[in-house]
C-alpha cells in the first residue's frame, strides 16, 4: 500500500511539473491562457481599420498579453457600448466621444490615432456627370439631388452636411437626405434609383462600382488634410486604473500602423482575410486609394489641428456647440512613451 501511494505521489508531481513547464512556455511566447480579453467596438467593418485588424492578425496584441476582439456596433453603438462597459474601447471619431461625454462623470478619452484623414467620398449615379468641379459647379450639381448620406450624427452624414453648407446649400431644403443607419445601404439606394448621390468609404465604394451603381468618386473629403477621423478611445477610469493595459494596447496598435504603412503585400493579405467575399481586384483598388490619400496615421499621434476639424464640423452643422478641451478629450502620453522605447 505504501508503494502504491508513493507511486501516486510521484505521478502527481510529474503532472504538476509538466503543467508548470507548459504554462511557462506559453507565457514566454505571449500566448498564455490568462491573456486579458479586450473588446473594441467599431461602427462598421471598414478597410480603413486595417491597422487594428493587422495588429490582431500578426499577433502583436498577443505578444503584449492581450486577446483583442472587434465587434461591429452600428447606429452609434460603438460609443454607447464603451459607456455601458460592454466594450473596453472603440474606434471612431473623437467628436462622437465628446458628444457622449457631456454630463458623463467617466468620459471617453482618445489614446492613439488610426485614420488621419476624413475617410468619406461622394459618388454619383452613372446617369449623372459632373463637368464643372469649381465650387459653383459643385453646388449646382448637388442642388435638388437625393443623397444617401448615412445615419444622422454619423461622420459621413455630418461631413456631407458640412460640404453642402460650405457650398451655400441648405441640407434640409436644397437637397433630400436619405439617412439609413446601415452604411452598406447606400449602395442599394443608388442602384435602386432611390438616390442620385451617396457617401461612403471602402469597401462600399468598390462594391458600388462593381455593381454599376455609381462612377468613381467625384469628391473626396481626405482633401481636408490631417483629420482625426478614427481613433482608439477608452474610458478615463480605464486609463487611471489600468494604465499598463492601455500602454500594451497602444504598443501593439502602433506596430499594426507601421506594418500597414510599410508593407503593402502584407496589408493586402490581411484584407483578404477580413473581406473574403470581396475580389482581390477590388481590395487592391481600395488599398491603392488609401495609400494615395495618405489615409493612415504614421505615428499614432492625434494633433490638436486634427481634432479641431471634426469638432468644427459638428459645430457648424449644429449637432454639438458646447465646445471641448483637447487635453481632456485626448491623452497622448501612451503614444509618446511607446515612441520613446
Backbone as numpy.savetxt, mean C-alpha at the origin, in Angstrom:
# Nx Ny Nz CAx CAy CAz Cx Cy Cz
12.92 -53.99 37.24 12.08 -52.78 37.24 12.95 -51.53 37.24
14.05 -51.58 38.03 14.95 -50.42 38.07 15.55 -50.17 36.69
15.87 -51.30 36.01 16.46 -51.18 34.68 15.46 -50.52 33.71
14.18 -50.88 33.86 13.13 -50.31 33.00 13.03 -48.79 33.18
13.00 -48.36 34.45 12.89 -46.91 34.72 14.14 -46.16 34.27
15.30 -46.81 34.38 16.55 -46.18 33.94 16.53 -45.96 32.43
16.04 -46.99 31.71 15.93 -46.87 30.25 14.92 -45.80 29.85
13.80 -45.74 30.61 12.78 -44.74 30.33 13.31 -43.33 30.55
14.05 -43.15 31.61 14.64 -41.84 31.92 15.63 -41.43 30.83
16.42 -42.42 30.38 17.41 -42.14 29.35 16.72 -41.72 28.05
15.63 -42.45 27.72 14.89 -42.13 26.49 14.30 -40.73 26.55
13.73 -40.36 27.70 13.15 -39.02 27.85 14.22 -37.94 27.72
15.40 -38.25 28.28 16.50 -37.28 28.20 16.91 -37.04 26.76
16.99 -38.15 25.98 17.37 -38.04 24.58 16.34 -37.22 23.80
15.04 -37.48 24.06 13.97 -36.74 23.38 14.05 -35.25 23.68
14.26 -34.93 24.95 14.35 -33.52 25.34 15.56 -32.84 24.71
16.68 -33.57 24.64 17.88 -33.00 24.05 17.67 -32.74 22.55
17.03 -33.71 21.87 16.76 -33.55 20.44 15.83 -32.37 20.19
14.81 -32.26 21.04 13.86 -31.15 20.91 14.56 -29.83 21.09
15.47 -29.79 22.08 16.20 -28.56 22.34 17.09 -28.19 21.18
17.73 -29.20 20.57 18.60 -28.94 19.43 17.81 -28.42 18.25
16.62 -29.04 18.01 15.78 -28.60 16.91 15.31 -27.17 17.11
14.95 -26.84 18.35 14.49 -25.48 18.64 15.61 -24.48 18.42
16.84 -24.83 18.88 17.97 -23.93 18.68 18.26 -23.73 17.20
18.17 -24.84 16.43 18.44 -24.74 15.00 17.42 -23.85 14.31
16.15 -24.02 14.70 15.09 -23.20 14.10 15.28 -21.74 14.44
15.65 -21.46 15.69 15.87 -20.08 16.11 17.03 -19.47 15.36
18.09 -20.26 15.15 19.27 -19.78 14.46 18.93 -19.33 13.04
18.02 -20.03 12.38 17.67 -19.69 11.01 16.51 -18.70 10.92
16.08 -18.17 12.06 15.04 -17.14 12.05 13.68 -17.69 11.69
13.45 -19.00 11.89 12.17 -19.60 11.51 11.55 -20.34 12.69
11.72 -19.80 13.88 11.20 -20.50 15.05 9.69 -20.36 15.13
9.10 -21.35 15.81 7.64 -21.41 15.88 7.06 -20.29 16.73
7.91 -19.59 17.48 7.44 -18.52 18.34 7.53 -17.16 17.67
7.69 -17.15 16.34 7.76 -15.89 15.60 6.52 -15.07 15.87
6.70 -13.78 16.08 5.58 -12.89 16.38 4.72 -12.68 15.14
3.44 -12.98 15.26 2.53 -12.84 14.13 2.05 -11.40 14.00
2.12 -10.89 12.79 1.72 -9.51 12.49 0.80 -9.51 11.28
-0.29 -8.76 11.38 -1.22 -8.63 10.26 -1.19 -7.19 9.76
-0.99 -7.04 8.46 -1.02 -5.73 7.82 -2.26 -5.66 6.94
-3.08 -4.64 7.15 -4.30 -4.47 6.37 -4.03 -3.56 5.17
-4.44 -4.00 3.99 -4.31 -3.21 2.77 -5.71 -2.87 2.25
-5.89 -1.71 1.63 -7.22 -1.33 1.12 -7.61 -2.09 -0.14
-6.60 -2.55 -0.89 -6.83 -3.31 -2.12 -5.50 -3.99 -2.45
-5.56 -5.10 -3.16 -4.34 -5.82 -3.52 -3.73 -5.15 -4.75
-2.63 -4.45 -4.56 -2.05 -3.64 -5.63 -0.61 -4.03 -5.93
-0.22 -3.87 -7.18 1.16 -4.09 -7.57 2.07 -3.08 -6.87
1.53 -1.93 -6.53 2.32 -0.89 -5.85 2.84 -1.36 -4.49
2.17 -2.33 -3.88 2.59 -2.80 -2.57 3.66 -3.90 -2.66
4.26 -4.03 -3.81 5.26 -5.06 -4.07 6.39 -5.13 -3.03
6.94 -4.00 -2.55 8.01 -4.11 -1.55 7.58 -4.87 -0.29
6.32 -4.71 0.12 5.80 -5.45 1.27 5.70 -6.94 0.94
5.17 -7.24 -0.23 5.06 -8.64 -0.65 6.45 -9.27 -0.79
7.40 -8.49 -1.28 8.76 -8.99 -1.48 9.43 -9.35 -0.15
9.22 -8.50 0.85 9.82 -8.75 2.16 9.26 -10.03 2.78
8.00 -10.34 2.46 7.39 -11.59 2.93 7.95 -12.76 2.14
7.93 -12.63 0.82 8.36 -13.72 -0.06 9.82 -14.12 0.15
10.67 -13.15 0.34 12.10 -13.41 0.48 12.52 -13.78 1.90
11.56 -13.80 2.82 11.88 -14.20 4.18 12.56 -13.14 5.02
12.48 -11.88 4.58 13.13 -10.81 5.35 12.48 -10.63 6.71
11.16 -10.78 6.76 10.47 -10.68 8.05 10.80 -11.89 8.93
10.85 -13.06 8.34 11.21 -14.27 9.10 12.59 -14.14 9.72
13.50 -13.52 8.97 14.86 -13.31 9.48 14.85 -12.43 10.73
13.82 -11.61 10.85 13.68 -10.72 12.00 12.82 -11.34 13.10
12.39 -12.59 12.89 11.56 -13.25 13.89 10.11 -12.87 13.82
9.66 -12.43 12.64 8.27 -12.00 12.47 7.55 -12.86 11.44
6.29 -13.10 11.68 5.43 -13.80 10.72 4.39 -12.79 10.25
4.59 -12.25 9.05 3.74 -11.18 8.54 2.74 -11.71 7.52
1.49 -11.36 7.73 0.42 -11.71 6.81 -0.28 -10.43 6.36
-0.79 -10.44 5.14 -1.50 -9.28 4.60 -2.97 -9.65 4.38
-3.86 -8.79 4.84 -5.29 -9.01 4.62 -5.88 -7.80 3.91
-6.77 -8.03 2.98 -7.40 -6.94 2.23 -8.68 -6.49 2.94
-8.74 -5.20 3.27 -9.91 -4.64 3.96 -10.37 -3.41 3.19
-11.41 -3.57 2.39 -11.89 -2.49 1.53 -12.75 -1.49 2.30
-13.13 -0.41 1.60 -14.05 0.56 2.18 -13.52 1.29 3.39
-12.18 1.46 3.47 -11.59 2.14 4.62 -11.31 1.21 5.78
-11.58 -0.09 5.59 -11.37 -1.06 6.66 -9.92 -1.24 7.04
-9.00 -0.85 6.15 -7.58 -0.99 6.47 -7.18 -0.06 7.62
-7.95 1.01 7.81 -7.68 1.94 8.91 -8.41 1.50 10.19
-9.69 1.20 10.05 -10.48 0.81 11.23 -10.00 -0.50 11.84
-9.42 -1.38 11.01 -8.92 -2.65 11.55 -7.73 -2.44 12.47
-6.98 -1.38 12.25 -5.86 -1.06 13.15 -6.40 -0.48 14.45
-7.38 0.39 14.34 -8.00 0.99 15.52 -8.61 -0.08 16.42
-9.27 -1.06 15.79 -9.94 -2.12 16.56 -8.97 -3.15 17.10
-7.76 -3.18 16.55 -6.79 -4.17 16.99 -6.80 -5.44 16.17
-7.64 -5.51 15.14 -7.68 -6.69 14.27 -6.43 -6.78 13.40
-5.79 -5.64 13.17 -4.54 -5.61 12.40 -3.48 -4.85 13.19
-2.25 -5.31 13.08 -1.12 -4.66 13.77 -0.82 -3.31 13.12
-0.94 -3.27 11.80 -0.66 -2.04 11.06 -1.38 -2.03 9.74
-1.23 -0.95 9.00 -1.85 -0.88 7.68 -0.91 -0.25 6.68
-1.26 -0.39 5.41 -0.54 0.29 4.35 -1.56 1.17 3.63
-1.28 2.45 3.57 -2.22 3.40 2.99 -1.71 4.81 3.18
-2.58 5.77 2.95 -2.17 7.17 3.03 -2.19 7.73 4.43
-1.23 8.59 4.78 -1.21 9.21 6.11 -2.42 10.11 6.35
-3.01 10.63 5.27 -4.18 11.49 5.44 -5.38 10.69 5.97
-5.49 9.43 5.57 -6.57 8.58 6.09 -6.38 8.34 7.58
-5.13 8.16 7.98 -4.83 7.99 9.41 -5.18 9.25 10.19
-4.82 10.40 9.63 -5.08 11.67 10.31 -6.56 11.88 10.54
-7.36 11.55 9.54 -8.81 11.71 9.69 -9.35 10.78 10.77
-8.78 9.57 10.86 -9.21 8.61 11.88 -8.69 8.98 13.25
-7.61 9.76 13.29 -6.99 10.13 14.56 -7.74 11.21 15.32
-8.64 11.87 14.64 -9.40 12.95 15.28 -10.19 12.41 16.47
-9.81 12.86 17.67 -10.47 12.40 18.89 -10.00 11.04 19.38
-9.02 10.46 18.71 -8.51 9.14 19.06 -7.36 9.28 20.06
-7.48 8.65 21.23 -6.44 8.76 22.26 -5.21 7.92 21.94
-5.35 6.98 21.01 -4.22 6.14 20.60 -4.08 6.27 19.08
-3.53 7.39 18.61 -3.48 7.68 17.18 -2.61 6.71 16.38
-2.89 6.66 15.07 -2.11 5.85 14.15 -0.96 6.70 13.62
0.24 6.13 13.65 1.46 6.87 13.27 2.18 6.12 12.15
2.64 6.85 11.16 3.35 6.25 10.02 4.82 6.06 10.33
5.35 4.87 10.01 6.72 4.52 10.42 7.69 4.29 9.25
7.18 4.03 8.04 8.08 3.82 6.91 7.31 4.02 5.60
7.99 4.61 4.63 7.37 4.89 3.33 7.48 3.69 2.40
6.51 3.52 1.54 6.55 2.46 0.54 6.34 3.07 -0.86
5.15 3.63 -1.08 4.83 4.24 -2.38 4.95 5.75 -2.26
5.94 6.33 -2.93 6.22 7.76 -2.77 5.76 8.58 -3.97
4.77 8.07 -4.67 4.12 8.81 -5.75 2.62 8.59 -5.63
1.83 9.55 -6.12 0.38 9.40 -6.13 0.03 8.37 -7.20
-0.17 7.15 -6.78 -0.32 6.02 -7.69 -1.75 5.91 -8.23
-2.14 6.93 -8.97 -3.49 6.97 -9.57 -3.36 7.53 -10.99
-4.11 6.91 -11.90 -4.10 7.32 -13.31 -5.54 7.45 -13.79
-5.73 8.25 -14.84 -7.05 8.41 -15.44 -7.04 7.79 -16.84
-8.02 6.95 -17.10 -8.17 6.29 -18.40 -9.53 6.62 -18.98
-9.60 6.77 -20.29 -10.86 7.09 -20.95 -11.27 5.97 -21.89
-12.56 5.83 -22.06 -13.11 4.86 -23.00 -12.46 5.03 -24.37
-12.30 3.93 -25.09 -11.68 3.99 -26.42 -12.49 4.85 -27.39
-13.72 5.14 -27.02 -14.56 5.98 -27.87 -14.16 7.45 -27.78
-13.36 7.77 -26.76 -12.95 9.16 -26.53 -11.47 9.36 -26.82
-11.14 10.53 -27.32 -9.74 10.85 -27.60 -9.43 12.26 -27.12
-8.40 12.38 -26.30 -7.95 13.69 -25.82 -6.88 14.21 -26.78
-7.17 15.31 -27.44 -6.22 15.86 -28.41 -5.46 17.06 -27.85
-6.08 17.78 -26.92 -5.46 18.97 -26.34 -5.14 18.69 -24.87
-3.86 18.53 -24.56 -3.44 18.16 -23.21 -3.18 19.37 -22.31
-3.53 20.55 -22.77 -3.38 21.73 -21.93 -4.43 21.69 -20.82
-4.29 22.58 -19.86 -5.25 22.65 -18.76 -6.64 22.92 -19.29
-6.75 23.83 -20.24 -8.04 24.17 -20.82 -8.61 22.98 -21.59
-7.74 22.30 -22.33 -8.18 21.15 -23.11 -8.62 19.99 -22.24
-7.90 19.80 -21.14 -8.23 18.72 -20.20 -9.58 18.98 -19.53
-9.82 20.23 -19.18 -11.09 20.61 -18.55 -12.25 20.37 -19.51
-12.08 20.75 -20.76 -13.13 20.56 -21.76 -13.39 19.08 -22.00
-12.33 18.29 -21.97 -12.45 16.85 -22.20 -13.22 16.15 -21.08
-13.01 16.57 -19.84 -13.62 15.90 -18.70 -15.01 16.42 -18.36
-15.30 17.64 -18.76 -16.60 18.24 -18.42 -17.75 17.43 -19.02
-18.75 17.17 -18.18 -19.93 16.47 -18.62 -19.80 14.95 -18.66
-18.62 14.45 -18.34 -18.39 13.01 -18.41 -18.81 12.31 -17.11
-19.07 11.01 -17.24 -19.31 10.16 -16.07 -17.98 9.49 -15.73
-17.55 9.69 -14.49 -16.23 9.20 -14.08 -16.37 8.15 -12.97
-15.81 6.98 -13.20 -15.74 5.94 -12.16 -14.59 6.33 -11.25
-14.92 6.96 -10.12 -13.89 7.59 -9.28 -13.51 6.80 -8.05
-14.18 5.69 -7.76 -13.86 4.92 -6.56 -14.54 5.49 -5.32
-14.32 4.81 -4.22 -14.98 5.15 -2.95 -14.72 6.60 -2.52
-15.79 7.28 -2.15 -15.64 8.65 -1.63 -14.80 8.62 -0.35
-13.81 9.47 -0.29 -12.90 9.51 0.85 -11.62 8.74 0.59
-11.64 7.85 -0.41 -10.43 7.12 -0.77 -9.50 8.00 -1.60
-8.23 7.70 -1.61 -7.25 8.54 -2.31 -7.54 8.72 -3.79
-7.88 7.66 -4.56 -8.17 7.86 -5.98 -9.33 8.85 -6.20
-10.36 8.72 -5.38 -11.52 9.60 -5.50 -11.13 11.05 -5.20
-10.40 11.24 -4.11 -10.04 12.59 -3.70 -9.09 13.25 -4.69
-8.16 12.47 -5.24 -7.25 13.03 -6.24 -8.00 13.44 -7.49
-8.99 12.66 -7.88 -9.80 13.00 -9.04 -10.57 14.29 -8.80
-11.17 14.42 -7.62 -11.88 15.64 -7.25 -10.91 16.83 -7.22
-9.74 16.61 -6.68 -8.71 17.65 -6.58 -8.34 18.17 -7.96
-8.14 17.26 -8.91 -7.80 17.67 -10.27 -8.94 18.46 -10.90
-10.15 17.96 -10.75 -11.30 18.66 -11.33 -11.38 20.10 -10.81
-11.17 20.25 -9.52 -11.23 21.60 -8.93 -10.11 22.48 -9.46
-8.91 21.90 -9.64 -7.80 22.67 -10.19 -8.04 23.06 -11.64
-8.90 22.30 -12.33 -9.24 22.61 -13.72 -10.41 23.59 -13.81
-10.94 23.97 -12.65 -12.05 24.91 -12.63 -13.41 24.24 -12.77
-13.46 22.92 -12.55 -14.72 22.18 -12.63 -15.23 21.83 -11.24
-16.54 21.76 -11.09 -17.15 21.36 -9.82 -17.40 19.86 -9.85
-16.80 19.10 -8.93 -16.92 17.64 -8.94 -18.35 17.12 -8.87
-19.25 17.90 -8.26 -20.62 17.43 -8.09 -21.61 18.08 -9.05
-21.10 18.94 -9.92 -22.00 19.62 -10.86 -21.58 19.47 -12.31
-20.27 19.56 -12.56 -19.78 19.56 -13.95 -19.49 18.16 -14.48
-19.45 17.18 -13.61 -19.26 15.78 -14.01 -20.17 14.92 -13.14
-20.31 13.66 -13.52 -21.03 12.71 -12.69 -20.04 11.69 -12.17
-19.95 11.56 -10.85 -19.00 10.64 -10.24 -19.70 9.36 -9.78
-19.23 8.23 -10.30 -19.66 6.92 -9.80 -18.64 6.53 -8.74
-19.11 6.11 -7.55 -18.19 5.91 -6.43 -18.34 4.52 -5.79
-17.96 3.47 -6.53 -18.04 2.11 -5.99 -16.97 1.87 -4.93
-17.30 1.07 -3.93 -16.33 0.75 -2.87 -15.23 -0.15 -3.37
-15.55 -1.01 -4.33 -14.58 -1.95 -4.87 -13.80 -1.29 -6.00
-12.48 -1.15 -5.81 -11.65 -0.48 -6.81 -11.66 -1.21 -8.15
-11.83 -2.51 -8.13 -11.82 -3.28 -9.38 -13.06 -3.04 -10.22
-14.10 -2.47 -9.62 -15.37 -2.27 -10.33 -15.28 -1.22 -11.42
-14.25 -0.38 -11.38 -14.15 0.69 -12.37 -13.98 0.14 -13.78
-13.35 -1.03 -13.90 -13.15 -1.63 -15.23 -14.50 -1.98 -15.85
-15.35 -2.65 -15.09 -16.65 -3.07 -15.62 -17.56 -1.87 -15.89
-17.41 -0.80 -15.12 -18.23 0.39 -15.36 -17.94 1.02 -16.72
-16.65 1.05 -17.08 -16.29 1.62 -18.38 -16.60 0.64 -19.51
-16.22 -0.63 -19.32 -16.46 -1.62 -20.38 -17.96 -1.81 -20.62
-18.78 -1.59 -19.58 -20.22 -1.73 -19.71 -20.92 -0.47 -20.19
-20.16 0.58 -20.45 -20.72 1.82 -20.96 -21.38 2.69 -19.91
-21.16 2.38 -18.62 -21.77 3.16 -17.56 -20.88 4.31 -17.08
-19.65 4.36 -17.59 -18.73 5.45 -17.26 -17.86 5.74 -18.48
-17.49 7.00 -18.64 -16.64 7.41 -19.76 -15.17 7.38 -19.39
-14.91 7.67 -18.12 -13.54 7.79 -17.61 -13.46 7.04 -16.29
-12.29 6.51 -15.99 -12.09 5.84 -14.70 -10.72 6.17 -14.16
-10.59 6.11 -12.84 -9.26 6.20 -12.25 -8.85 4.81 -11.78
-7.57 4.64 -11.57 -7.11 3.33 -11.11 -5.60 3.22 -11.11
-5.14 2.04 -10.75 -3.71 1.74 -10.71 -3.54 0.31 -11.20
-2.31 -0.16 -11.21 -2.08 -1.55 -11.60 -2.47 -2.50 -10.47
-3.11 -3.64 -10.76 -3.26 -4.24 -12.10 -4.52 -3.81 -12.84
-5.32 -2.88 -12.28 -6.56 -2.49 -12.94 -6.32 -1.86 -14.32
-5.22 -1.08 -14.44 -4.96 -0.40 -15.72 -4.81 -1.41 -16.85
-3.91 -2.39 -16.65 -3.69 -3.37 -17.71 -4.86 -4.32 -17.88
-5.61 -4.52 -16.82 -6.82 -5.34 -16.93 -7.80 -4.67 -17.88
-7.96 -3.36 -17.70 -8.85 -2.61 -18.58 -8.35 -2.54 -20.01
-7.03 -2.42 -20.17 -6.44 -2.39 -21.51 -6.66 -3.71 -22.22
-6.45 -4.78 -21.48 -6.60 -6.13 -22.05 -8.04 -6.41 -22.47
-9.00 -5.90 -21.68 -10.41 -6.12 -21.96 -10.98 -5.12 -22.95
-10.15 -4.16 -23.38 -10.60 -3.18 -24.35 -11.50 -2.11 -23.77
-11.47 -1.96 -22.43 -12.34 -0.98 -21.78 -11.86 0.45 -22.05
-10.56 0.64 -22.08 -10.01 1.97 -22.25 -8.66 1.94 -22.95
-8.16 3.13 -23.24 -6.83 3.27 -23.85 -5.82 3.54 -22.74
-4.57 3.75 -23.10 -3.52 4.08 -22.13 -3.93 5.33 -21.34
-3.49 5.46 -20.09 -3.87 6.62 -19.28 -3.58 7.94 -19.99
-4.54 8.86 -19.87 -4.33 10.19 -20.46 -3.84 11.18 -19.42
-3.85 10.74 -18.14 -3.34 11.61 -17.07 -2.80 10.74 -15.94
-1.64 11.13 -15.41 -1.05 10.38 -14.31 -0.73 11.29 -13.13
-1.24 10.97 -11.96 -0.98 11.77 -10.77 0.46 11.63 -10.22
1.24 10.62 -10.66 2.64 10.60 -10.25 3.40 11.85 -10.64
2.84 12.61 -11.58 3.46 13.87 -12.02 3.53 14.89 -10.88
2.82 14.63 -9.79 2.85 15.55 -8.65 4.15 15.45 -7.87
5.00 14.46 -8.19 6.27 14.32 -7.50 6.15 13.58 -6.18
7.10 13.82 -5.26 7.10 13.13 -3.97 5.75 13.28 -3.28
5.15 12.13 -2.95 3.79 12.12 -2.42 3.65 10.86 -1.57
3.43 11.03 -0.28 3.31 9.87 0.63 1.97 9.18 0.39
1.93 8.35 -0.63 0.67 7.72 -1.04 0.36 6.48 -0.22
1.37 5.63 -0.01 1.16 4.41 0.77 2.32 4.19 1.72
2.03 4.34 3.00 3.04 4.18 4.04 2.55 3.12 5.02
3.48 2.55 5.77 3.11 1.59 6.82 2.90 2.36 8.12
1.78 2.09 8.77 1.44 2.82 10.00 0.96 1.86 11.08
1.21 2.23 12.34 0.80 1.43 13.50 0.28 2.38 14.58
-0.30 1.81 15.61 -0.77 2.63 16.74 0.42 3.23 17.50
0.18 4.38 18.10 1.18 5.00 18.94 1.54 4.08 20.11
0.56 3.37 20.65 0.80 2.46 21.77 1.73 1.32 21.37
1.67 0.90 20.10 2.56 -0.15 19.60 4.01 0.34 19.61
4.19 1.58 19.17 5.53 2.18 19.17 6.07 2.29 20.59
5.20 2.68 21.51 5.61 2.87 22.90 5.89 1.56 23.62
5.01 0.57 23.43 5.09 -0.67 24.20 5.94 -1.75 23.56
6.12 -1.69 22.24 6.89 -2.74 21.57 7.76 -2.17 20.44
8.67 -1.26 20.79 9.51 -0.63 19.76 10.43 -1.61 19.04
10.81 -2.71 19.73 11.70 -3.68 19.10 11.05 -4.34 17.89
9.77 -4.66 18.03 9.05 -5.27 16.91 8.90 -4.28 15.77
8.61 -3.03 16.09 8.49 -2.00 15.06 9.80 -1.86 14.31
10.91 -1.87 15.05 12.23 -1.75 14.41 12.51 -2.94 13.50
12.17 -4.13 13.95 12.38 -5.33 13.14 11.56 -5.26 11.86
10.33 -4.79 11.99 9.47 -4.68 10.80 10.08 -3.70 9.80
10.49 -2.55 10.27 11.08 -1.53 9.39 12.35 -2.06 8.73
13.18 -2.76 9.49 14.41 -3.33 8.94 14.10 -4.22 7.74
13.11 -5.09 7.89 12.76 -6.03 6.83 12.12 -5.32 5.64
11.23 -4.37 5.91 10.55 -3.65 4.83 11.55 -2.87 3.97
12.55 -2.30 4.61 13.57 -1.56 3.86 14.33 -2.48 2.92
14.54 -3.72 3.33 15.19 -4.69 2.44 14.29 -5.02 1.26
12.98 -5.06 1.51 12.03 -5.29 0.44 12.05 -4.15 -0.57
12.13 -2.92 -0.07 12.23 -1.75 -0.95 13.49 -1.81 -1.80
14.59 -2.17 -1.16 15.86 -2.24 -1.88 15.81 -3.29 -2.99
15.25 -4.45 -2.69 15.16 -5.51 -3.68 14.35 -5.06 -4.89
13.17 -4.49 -4.64 12.29 -4.08 -5.74 12.92 -2.98 -6.58
13.59 -2.04 -5.92 14.20 -0.93 -6.65 15.41 -1.36 -7.48
16.08 -2.43 -7.05 17.35 -2.80 -7.68 17.30 -4.07 -8.51
16.30 -4.92 -8.30 16.29 -6.21 -8.98 14.96 -6.42 -9.69
14.89 -6.01 -10.94 13.63 -6.09 -11.69 13.22 -7.53 -11.98
14.19 -8.41 -12.14 13.89 -9.82 -12.41 13.22 -10.46 -11.20
13.78 -10.21 -10.02 13.19 -10.76 -8.79 11.82 -10.15 -8.54
11.68 -8.86 -8.83 10.40 -8.17 -8.64 9.31 -8.82 -9.50
9.63 -9.12 -10.74 8.67 -9.75 -11.65 8.28 -11.14 -11.17
9.26 -11.89 -10.68 8.98 -13.24 -10.18 8.00 -13.21 -9.00
8.17 -12.23 -8.12 7.29 -12.12 -6.96 5.89 -11.68 -7.40
5.83 -10.79 -8.38 4.54 -10.35 -8.90 3.74 -11.51 -9.47
4.43 -12.43 -10.13 3.76 -13.58 -10.72 3.08 -14.43 -9.64
3.72 -14.49 -8.47 3.14 -15.25 -7.36 1.93 -14.53 -6.76
2.04 -13.20 -6.67 0.97 -12.40 -6.06 -0.24 -12.25 -6.98
0.01 -12.23 -8.29 -1.06 -12.05 -9.27 -0.99 -13.17 -10.31
-1.27 -14.40 -9.89 -1.09 -15.57 -10.76 -2.01 -15.60 -11.98
-3.13 -14.89 -11.94 -4.06 -14.91 -13.08 -3.78 -13.81 -14.09
-2.81 -12.95 -13.77 -2.45 -11.86 -14.69 -1.32 -12.32 -15.59
-1.40 -12.01 -16.86 -0.39 -12.47 -17.82 0.98 -11.85 -17.52
2.02 -12.58 -17.91 3.38 -12.08 -17.73 3.58 -10.75 -18.46
2.96 -10.64 -19.63 3.08 -9.42 -20.42 2.49 -8.22 -19.69
1.33 -8.43 -19.06 0.69 -7.34 -18.33 1.48 -6.96 -17.09
2.02 -7.96 -16.41 2.81 -7.70 -15.21 4.08 -6.93 -15.55
4.72 -7.31 -16.64 5.93 -6.60 -17.07 5.61 -5.15 -17.43
4.48 -4.96 -18.12 4.07 -3.60 -18.49 3.78 -2.77 -17.24
3.19 -3.42 -16.24 2.88 -2.73 -14.99 4.16 -2.31 -14.28
5.14 -3.22 -14.27 6.42 -2.90 -13.64 7.12 -1.78 -14.38
7.09 -1.84 -15.70 7.73 -0.79 -16.50 7.14 0.58 -16.17
5.82 0.62 -15.98 5.16 1.88 -15.64 5.62 2.36 -14.26
5.72 1.42 -13.33 6.12 1.77 -11.96 7.55 2.32 -11.92
8.44 1.68 -12.63 9.84 2.15 -12.65 9.95 3.49 -13.39
9.20 3.63 -14.45 9.22 4.87 -15.22 8.75 6.05 -14.37
7.76 5.80 -13.53 7.19 6.88 -12.72 7.83 6.97 -11.33
8.92 6.21 -11.10 9.65 6.26 -9.82 8.69 6.04 -8.64
7.91 4.99 -8.75 6.82 4.75 -7.81 7.26 4.55 -6.37
8.34 3.77 -6.17 8.68 3.35 -4.81 9.74 4.24 -4.15
9.57 4.38 -2.86 10.55 5.12 -2.06 11.90 4.43 -2.16
12.95 5.19 -2.17 14.30 4.62 -2.23 14.85 4.27 -0.85
14.40 5.01 0.17 15.00 4.85 1.49 13.99 4.69 2.63
12.69 4.67 2.31 11.68 4.51 3.36 11.36 5.78 4.11
12.01 6.87 3.78 11.80 8.12 4.52 10.53 8.83 4.03
9.75 9.33 4.99 8.52 10.07 4.69 8.81 11.55 4.97
8.97 12.34 3.93 9.34 13.74 4.12 8.13 14.60 4.45
8.39 15.77 5.00 7.32 16.71 5.31 6.59 17.14 4.04
7.37 17.32 2.97 6.78 17.75 1.70 5.86 16.67 1.13
6.28 15.41 1.28 5.49 14.30 0.75 4.17 14.12 1.51
4.16 14.48 2.78 2.93 14.40 3.58 2.04 15.60 3.30
2.64 16.75 3.07 1.87 17.98 2.85 0.95 17.86 1.64
1.36 17.12 0.63 0.55 17.03 -0.59 -0.77 16.29 -0.38
-0.77 15.09 0.17 -2.08 14.45 0.41 -2.94 15.22 1.41
-2.30 15.88 2.37 -3.06 16.68 3.32 -3.68 17.89 2.64
-3.01 18.43 1.63 -3.57 19.54 0.87 -4.76 19.07 0.04
-4.68 17.82 -0.45 -5.78 17.26 -1.24 -7.04 17.13 -0.39
-6.91 16.59 0.83 -8.11 16.43 1.66 -8.64 17.78 2.14
-7.74 18.74 2.30 -8.18 20.08 2.72 -8.95 20.77 1.61
-8.39 20.73 0.40 -9.02 21.43 -0.72 -10.34 20.79 -1.12
-10.43 19.48 -1.02 -11.67 18.79 -1.38 -12.71 18.87 -0.27
-12.31 19.41 0.88 -13.25 19.62 1.98 -13.51 18.40 2.85
-12.77 17.32 2.62 -12.98 16.09 3.40 -12.44 16.25 4.82
-11.32 16.97 4.95 -10.72 17.17 6.27 -10.01 18.52 6.30
-10.40 19.38 7.25 -9.84 20.73 7.31 -9.23 21.10 8.66
-9.07 20.11 9.54 -8.62 20.42 10.89 -7.11 20.59 11.02
-6.38 20.31 9.95 -4.94 20.45 10.01 -4.27 19.23 10.63
-2.95 19.28 10.75 -2.20 18.14 11.29 -0.83 18.61 11.75
-0.16 17.76 12.52 1.21 18.02 12.93 2.09 16.87 12.43
3.03 17.18 11.58 3.88 16.15 10.98 4.52 15.25 12.02
5.07 15.83 13.08 5.79 15.05 14.10 4.88 14.11 14.90
3.58 14.38 14.88 2.64 13.47 15.55 2.08 12.42 14.60
2.09 12.75 13.31 1.55 11.85 12.31 2.61 10.88 11.77
3.87 11.29 11.87 4.98 10.51 11.30 6.08 10.32 12.33
6.66 9.12 12.38 7.80 8.82 13.25 8.87 8.14 12.40
9.94 8.88 12.11 11.00 8.37 11.25 12.19 7.83 12.03
12.09 7.69 13.34 13.22 7.24 14.15 13.65 5.82 13.81
12.70 4.96 13.42 13.04 3.57 13.11 13.76 3.46 11.77
13.36 4.29 10.80 14.05 4.32 9.51 15.46 4.85 9.71
15.61 5.91 10.50 16.93 6.48 10.74 17.85 5.47 11.44
17.31 4.77 12.43 18.11 3.80 13.15 18.53 2.65 12.25
17.64 2.20 11.41 17.94 1.10 10.50 18.99 1.51 9.49
18.88 2.73 8.98 19.83 3.24 7.98 21.22 3.43 8.57
21.28 3.68 9.87 22.55 3.93 10.54 23.28 2.62 10.88
22.57 1.50 10.82 23.17 0.21 11.19 24.14 -0.30 10.12
